[in-house]
Amino acid sequence: MAISDLELPPGVVAHSHANAQALAEAQAVVVAEALRVAIESRGQATLVVSGGRSPIAFFDALAQQPLHWHKVTISLADERWVPINHASSNEGLVRRHLLRGPAAEVRFLGLYRVASSLQQAAELADASLVDLPPIDVLVLGMGDDGHTASLFPNSPNLDLALQVDCPNRVLPMQAPSEPAQRLTLTLPLLTAASLTLLAIQGPDKLATLRAALAGSDVVSMPIRALLHSSLEIYWCP
């Protein structure tokens, strides 16, 4: 099965690449150009990215793109509630692989907060994003269970996070894997992005995407909430 075999919703575009490096480099070019257009039109640009192991090559490639980085704000779609120096920290990953060289000049808005509870950390992170400019580019991944960002099936706050009028920018989430305690942006913020890129690799993720496209229940597969017309899917075998 190839991504070209999928029946995509109107306006959703799919790109197939030979390998992970080619995918990462293609993504970097598209993201950088979208950020340049935003800077030219309104003097600034905002990029929101996801963590995990998969985006490392993309971060490395994007950091090398010529851009007025001092005019770019970068934030995270989700975060593990662990210190920034923890191996699982999304912020730590971004700082090591993207915020280097000229790209170190960006304004970075992380989600991790030292707090007495995950709920308090989410409230502090929510308040810190009150001045987040409109998102020009959102880069997401997807799990085999159909989660994206940290919108996990069966998480206690999932219903609230998926409401189109959710009043929260950030909510606490419980992931089935370690570290289980997470923070995630909610649906209104995610769907407001001008351009959304979904990067997936391998036949298992392609099968998950196919299952997501075949149904409509966003609670069982939260990625379905993002399968709309501003989406570009990047896939490699």
Contacts in CASP RR format, 6 or more apart in sequence:
PFRMAT RR
TARGET T0000
AUTHOR 0000-0000-0000
METHOD contacts of the structure
MODEL  1
MAISDLELPPGVVAHSHANAQALAEAQAVVVAEALRVAIESRGQATLVVS
GGRSPIAFFDALAQQPLHWHKVTISLADERWVPINHASSNEGLVRRHLLR
GPAAEVRFLGLYRVASSLQQAAELADASLVDLPPIDVLVLGMGDDGHTAS
LFPNSPNLDLALQVDCPNRVLPMQAPSEPAQRLTLTLPLLTAASLTLLAI
QGPDKLATLRAALAGSDVVSMPIRALLHSSLEIYWCP
1 203 0 8 1.000
1 206 0 8 1.000
1 207 0 8 1.000
1 210 0 8 1.000
2 16 0 8 1.000
2 206 0 8 1.000
3 14 0 8 1.000
3 16 0 8 1.000
3 206 0 8 1.000
3 209 0 8 1.000
3 233 0 8 1.000
3 235 0 8 1.000
4 14 0 8 1.000
4 16 0 8 1.000
6 14 0 8 1.000
6 206 0 8 1.000
6 209 0 8 1.000
6 210 0 8 1.000
6 213 0 8 1.000
7 213 0 8 1.000
8 14 0 8 1.000
8 213 0 8 1.000
8 233 0 8 1.000
9 213 0 8 1.000
9 227 0 8 1.000
9 228 0 8 1.000
9 229 0 8 1.000
10 229 0 8 1.000
11 229 0 8 1.000
11 231 0 8 1.000
12 227 0 8 1.000
12 228 0 8 1.000
12 229 0 8 1.000
12 231 0 8 1.000
12 232 0 8 1.000
12 233 0 8 1.000
13 231 0 8 1.000
13 232 0 8 1.000
13 233 0 8 1.000
14 232 0 8 1.000
14 233 0 8 1.000
14 234 0 8 1.000
14 235 0 8 1.000
15 23 0 8 1.000
15 26 0 8 1.000
15 232 0 8 1.000
15 233 0 8 1.000
15 234 0 8 1.000
15 235 0 8 1.000
16 235 0 8 1.000
16 236 0 8 1.000
17 23 0 8 1.000
17 26 0 8 1.000
17 234 0 8 1.000
17 235 0 8 1.000
17 236 0 8 1.000
18 236 0 8 1.000
18 237 0 8 1.000
19 236 0 8 1.000
19 237 0 8 1.000
20 54 0 8 1.000
20 57 0 8 1.000
20 201 0 8 1.000
20 236 0 8 1.000
21 57 0 8 1.000
22 236 0 8 1.000
23 57 0 8 1.000
23 58 0 8 1.000
23 199 0 8 1.000
23 201 0 8 1.000
23 234 0 8 1.000
23 235 0 8 1.000
23 236 0 8 1.000
24 55 0 8 1.000
24 57 0 8 1.000
24 58 0 8 1.000
24 60 0 8 1.000
24 61 0 8 1.000
25 57 0 8 1.000
25 61 0 8 1.000
26 234 0 8 1.000
27 58 0 8 1.000
27 61 0 8 1.000
27 62 0 8 1.000
27 139 0 8 1.000
27 197 0 8 1.000
27 199 0 8 1.000
27 234 0 8 1.000
28 58 0 8 1.000
28 61 0 8 1.000
28 62 0 8 1.000
28 64 0 8 1.000
28 65 0 8 1.000
29 65 0 8 1.000
30 197 0 8 1.000
30 232 0 8 1.000
31 47 0 8 1.000
31 62 0 8 1.000
31 65 0 8 1.000
31 137 0 8 1.000
31 139 0 8 1.000
31 197 0 8 1.000
32 62 0 8 1.000
32 65 0 8 1.000
32 66 0 8 1.000
32 67 0 8 1.000
34 45 0 8 1.000
34 136 0 8 1.000
34 137 0 8 1.000
34 194 0 8 1.000
34 195 0 8 1.000
35 45 0 8 1.000
35 47 0 8 1.000
35 67 0 8 1.000
35 72 0 8 1.000
35 136 0 8 1.000
35 137 0 8 1.000
36 45 0 8 1.000
36 67 0 8 1.000
36 68 0 8 1.000
38 44 0 8 1.000
38 45 0 8 1.000
38 46 0 8 1.000
38 136 0 8 1.000
38 194 0 8 1.000
39 45 0 8 1.000
39 67 0 8 1.000
39 68 0 8 1.000
39 71 0 8 1.000
39 72 0 8 1.000
43 71 0 8 1.000
44 71 0 8 1.000
44 72 0 8 1.000
44 73 0 8 1.000
44 133 0 8 1.000
45 71 0 8 1.000
45 72 0 8 1.000
45 73 0 8 1.000
45 136 0 8 1.000
45 137 0 8 1.000
46 72 0 8 1.000
46 73 0 8 1.000
46 74 0 8 1.000
46 75 0 8 1.000
46 132 0 8 1.000
46 133 0 8 1.000
46 134 0 8 1.000
46 135 0 8 1.000
46 136 0 8 1.000
46 137 0 8 1.000
47 72 0 8 1.000
47 73 0 8 1.000
47 74 0 8 1.000
47 75 0 8 1.000
47 135 0 8 1.000
47 136 0 8 1.000
47 137 0 8 1.000
47 138 0 8 1.000
47 139 0 8 1.000
48 74 0 8 1.000
48 75 0 8 1.000
48 76 0 8 1.000
48 77 0 8 1.000
48 135 0 8 1.000
48 137 0 8 1.000
48 138 0 8 1.000
48 139 0 8 1.000
48 185 0 8 1.000
48 193 0 8 1.000
49 55 0 8 1.000
49 59 0 8 1.000
49 74 0 8 1.000
49 75 0 8 1.000
49 76 0 8 1.000
49 77 0 8 1.000
49 94 0 8 1.000
49 98 0 8 1.000
49 139 0 8 1.000
50 76 0 8 1.000
50 77 0 8 1.000
50 78 0 8 1.000
50 90 0 8 1.000
50 139 0 8 1.000
50 140 0 8 1.000
50 141 0 8 1.000
50 148 0 8 1.000
50 149 0 8 1.000
51 76 0 8 1.000
51 77 0 8 1.000
51 78 0 8 1.000
51 90 0 8 1.000
51 93 0 8 1.000
51 94 0 8 1.000
52 90 0 8 1.000
52 93 0 8 1.000
54 141 0 8 1.000
54 199 0 8 1.000
54 201 0 8 1.000
55 93 0 8 1.000
55 97 0 8 1.000
55 139 0 8 1.000
55 141 0 8 1.000
55 199 0 8 1.000
56 93 0 8 1.000
56 97 0 8 1.000
58 139 0 8 1.000
58 199 0 8 1.000
59 93 0 8 1.000
59 94 0 8 1.000
59 97 0 8 1.000
59 98 0 8 1.000
60 97 0 8 1.000
60 98 0 8 1.000
62 98 0 8 1.000
62 103 0 8 1.000
63 97 0 8 1.000
63 98 0 8 1.000
63 99 0 8 1.000
63 100 0 8 1.000
63 101 0 8 1.000
63 102 0 8 1.000
63 103 0 8 1.000
66 102 0 8 1.000
67 102 0 8 1.000
67 103 0 8 1.000
69 102 0 8 1.000
69 103 0 8 1.000
69 104 0 8 1.000
69 105 0 8 1.000
69 106 0 8 1.000
70 105 0 8 1.000
70 106 0 8 1.000
72 106 0 8 1.000
72 107 0 8 1.000
73 106 0 8 1.000
73 107 0 8 1.000
73 108 0 8 1.000
73 109 0 8 1.000
73 132 0 8 1.000
73 133 0 8 1.000
74 94 0 8 1.000
74 98 0 8 1.000
74 99 0 8 1.000
74 106 0 8 1.000
74 107 0 8 1.000
74 108 0 8 1.000
74 109 0 8 1.000
75 108 0 8 1.000
75 109 0 8 1.000
75 110 0 8 1.000
75 111 0 8 1.000
75 129 0 8 1.000
75 132 0 8 1.000
76 90 0 8 1.000
76 91 0 8 1.000
76 94 0 8 1.000
76 109 0 8 1.000
76 110 0 8 1.000
76 111 0 8 1.000
76 185 0 8 1.000
77 138 0 8 1.000
77 139 0 8 1.000
77 140 0 8 1.000
77 148 0 8 1.000
77 149 0 8 1.000
77 150 0 8 1.000
77 184 0 8 1.000
77 185 0 8 1.000
77 190 0 8 1.000
78 90 0 8 1.000
78 111 0 8 1.000
78 149 0 8 1.000
78 150 0 8 1.000
78 173 0 8 1.000
78 182 0 8 1.000
78 183 0 8 1.000
78 184 0 8 1.000
78 185 0 8 1.000
79 89 0 8 1.000
79 90 0 8 1.000
79 91 0 8 1.000
79 110 0 8 1.000
79 111 0 8 1.000
79 112 0 8 1.000
79 125 0 8 1.000
79 150 0 8 1.000
79 182 0 8 1.000
79 183 0 8 1.000
79 184 0 8 1.000
80 86 0 8 1.000
80 88 0 8 1.000
80 89 0 8 1.000
80 90 0 8 1.000
80 112 0 8 1.000
80 179 0 8 1.000
80 181 0 8 1.000
80 182 0 8 1.000
80 183 0 8 1.000
81 112 0 8 1.000
81 118 0 8 1.000
81 121 0 8 1.000
81 172 0 8 1.000
81 179 0 8 1.000
81 181 0 8 1.000
81 182 0 8 1.000
81 183 0 8 1.000
82 88 0 8 1.000
82 89 0 8 1.000
82 112 0 8 1.000
82 179 0 8 1.000
83 89 0 8 1.000
83 112 0 8 1.000
84 91 0 8 1.000
84 92 0 8 1.000
84 95 0 8 1.000
84 112 0 8 1.000
85 92 0 8 1.000
86 179 0 8 1.000
88 178 0 8 1.000
88 179 0 8 1.000
89 112 0 8 1.000
90 111 0 8 1.000
91 108 0 8 1.000
91 110 0 8 1.000
91 111 0 8 1.000
91 112 0 8 1.000
94 108 0 8 1.000
95 108 0 8 1.000
99 106 0 8 1.000
99 108 0 8 1.000
109 128 0 8 1.000
109 129 0 8 1.000
109 132 0 8 1.000
110 125 0 8 1.000
110 128 0 8 1.000
111 125 0 8 1.000
111 128 0 8 1.000
111 170 0 8 1.000
111 183 0 8 1.000
112 121 0 8 1.000
112 125 0 8 1.000
112 183 0 8 1.000
113 120 0 8 1.000
113 121 0 8 1.000
113 124 0 8 1.000
113 125 0 8 1.000
113 128 0 8 1.000
114 121 0 8 1.000
115 121 0 8 1.000
115 124 0 8 1.000
118 172 0 8 1.000
118 181 0 8 1.000
118 183 0 8 1.000
119 172 0 8 1.000
121 172 0 8 1.000
121 183 0 8 1.000
122 168 0 8 1.000
122 170 0 8 1.000
122 171 0 8 1.000
122 172 0 8 1.000
122 183 0 8 1.000
123 170 0 8 1.000
125 169 0 8 1.000
125 170 0 8 1.000
125 183 0 8 1.000
126 168 0 8 1.000
126 169 0 8 1.000
126 170 0 8 1.000
126 171 0 8 1.000
129 169 0 8 1.000
129 170 0 8 1.000
129 189 0 8 1.000
130 169 0 8 1.000
132 169 0 8 1.000
132 189 0 8 1.000
134 192 0 8 1.000
134 194 0 8 1.000
135 189 0 8 1.000
135 192 0 8 1.000
135 193 0 8 1.000
135 194 0 8 1.000
136 193 0 8 1.000
136 194 0 8 1.000
136 195 0 8 1.000
137 193 0 8 1.000
137 194 0 8 1.000
137 195 0 8 1.000
137 196 0 8 1.000
137 197 0 8 1.000
138 190 0 8 1.000
138 193 0 8 1.000
138 195 0 8 1.000
138 196 0 8 1.000
138 197 0 8 1.000
139 196 0 8 1.000
139 197 0 8 1.000
139 199 0 8 1.000
140 148 0 8 1.000
140 149 0 8 1.000
140 190 0 8 1.000
140 196 0 8 1.000
140 197 0 8 1.000
140 198 0 8 1.000
140 199 0 8 1.000
140 226 0 8 1.000
141 148 0 8 1.000
141 198 0 8 1.000
141 199 0 8 1.000
141 200 0 8 1.000
142 148 0 8 1.000
142 198 0 8 1.000
142 200 0 8 1.000
142 205 0 8 1.000
142 208 0 8 1.000
142 209 0 8 1.000
142 212 0 8 1.000
142 223 0 8 1.000
143 205 0 8 1.000
143 208 0 8 1.000
143 223 0 8 1.000
144 204 0 8 1.000
144 205 0 8 1.000
144 208 0 8 1.000
145 152 0 8 1.000
145 153 0 8 1.000
145 176 0 8 1.000
145 208 0 8 1.000
145 221 0 8 1.000
146 153 0 8 1.000
146 208 0 8 1.000
146 212 0 8 1.000
146 221 0 8 1.000
146 222 0 8 1.000
146 223 0 8 1.000
147 153 0 8 1.000
147 175 0 8 1.000
147 221 0 8 1.000
147 222 0 8 1.000
147 223 0 8 1.000
148 198 0 8 1.000
148 222 0 8 1.000
148 223 0 8 1.000
148 226 0 8 1.000
149 184 0 8 1.000
149 185 0 8 1.000
149 190 0 8 1.000
150 173 0 8 1.000
150 175 0 8 1.000
150 182 0 8 1.000
150 183 0 8 1.000
150 184 0 8 1.000
151 158 0 8 1.000
151 161 0 8 1.000
151 162 0 8 1.000
151 173 0 8 1.000
151 184 0 8 1.000
151 187 0 8 1.000
151 222 0 8 1.000
151 225 0 8 1.000
152 158 0 8 1.000
152 173 0 8 1.000
152 174 0 8 1.000
152 175 0 8 1.000
152 176 0 8 1.000
152 182 0 8 1.000
152 222 0 8 1.000
153 219 0 8 1.000
153 220 0 8 1.000
153 221 0 8 1.000
153 222 0 8 1.000
154 176 0 8 1.000
155 161 0 8 1.000
155 173 0 8 1.000
155 174 0 8 1.000
155 175 0 8 1.000
156 174 0 8 1.000
157 171 0 8 1.000
157 172 0 8 1.000
157 173 0 8 1.000
158 173 0 8 1.000
158 219 0 8 1.000
158 222 0 8 1.000
159 219 0 8 1.000
160 166 0 8 1.000
160 168 0 8 1.000
160 171 0 8 1.000
160 186 0 8 1.000
161 168 0 8 1.000
161 171 0 8 1.000
161 173 0 8 1.000
161 184 0 8 1.000
161 186 0 8 1.000
161 187 0 8 1.000
162 186 0 8 1.000
162 187 0 8 1.000
162 218 0 8 1.000
162 219 0 8 1.000
162 222 0 8 1.000
162 225 0 8 1.000
163 186 0 8 1.000
163 187 0 8 1.000
163 188 0 8 1.000
164 187 0 8 1.000
164 188 0 8 1.000
164 191 0 8 1.000
165 188 0 8 1.000
166 186 0 8 1.000
166 187 0 8 1.000
166 188 0 8 1.000
168 186 0 8 1.000
169 185 0 8 1.000
169 186 0 8 1.000
169 189 0 8 1.000
170 183 0 8 1.000
170 184 0 8 1.000
170 185 0 8 1.000
170 186 0 8 1.000
171 183 0 8 1.000
171 184 0 8 1.000
171 186 0 8 1.000
172 181 0 8 1.000
172 182 0 8 1.000
172 183 0 8 1.000
173 181 0 8 1.000
173 182 0 8 1.000
173 183 0 8 1.000
173 184 0 8 1.000
174 180 0 8 1.000
174 181 0 8 1.000
174 182 0 8 1.000
175 181 0 8 1.000
175 182 0 8 1.000
187 225 0 8 1.000
190 196 0 8 1.000
190 225 0 8 1.000
190 226 0 8 1.000
191 225 0 8 1.000
191 226 0 8 1.000
191 228 0 8 1.000
193 230 0 8 1.000
194 230 0 8 1.000
195 230 0 8 1.000
195 232 0 8 1.000
196 226 0 8 1.000
196 230 0 8 1.000
196 231 0 8 1.000
196 232 0 8 1.000
197 231 0 8 1.000
197 232 0 8 1.000
197 233 0 8 1.000
197 234 0 8 1.000
198 223 0 8 1.000
198 226 0 8 1.000
198 231 0 8 1.000
198 232 0 8 1.000
198 233 0 8 1.000
198 234 0 8 1.000
199 234 0 8 1.000
199 235 0 8 1.000
200 206 0 8 1.000
200 208 0 8 1.000
200 209 0 8 1.000
200 233 0 8 1.000
200 234 0 8 1.000
200 235 0 8 1.000
201 235 0 8 1.000
201 236 0 8 1.000
201 237 0 8 1.000
202 235 0 8 1.000
202 236 0 8 1.000
202 237 0 8 1.000
203 237 0 8 1.000
205 235 0 8 1.000
206 235 0 8 1.000
208 221 0 8 1.000
208 223 0 8 1.000
209 223 0 8 1.000
209 233 0 8 1.000
209 235 0 8 1.000
211 221 0 8 1.000
212 221 0 8 1.000
212 223 0 8 1.000
212 224 0 8 1.000
212 227 0 8 1.000
213 227 0 8 1.000
215 221 0 8 1.000
215 224 0 8 1.000
216 224 0 8 1.000
217 224 0 8 1.000
218 224 0 8 1.000
218 225 0 8 1.000
END
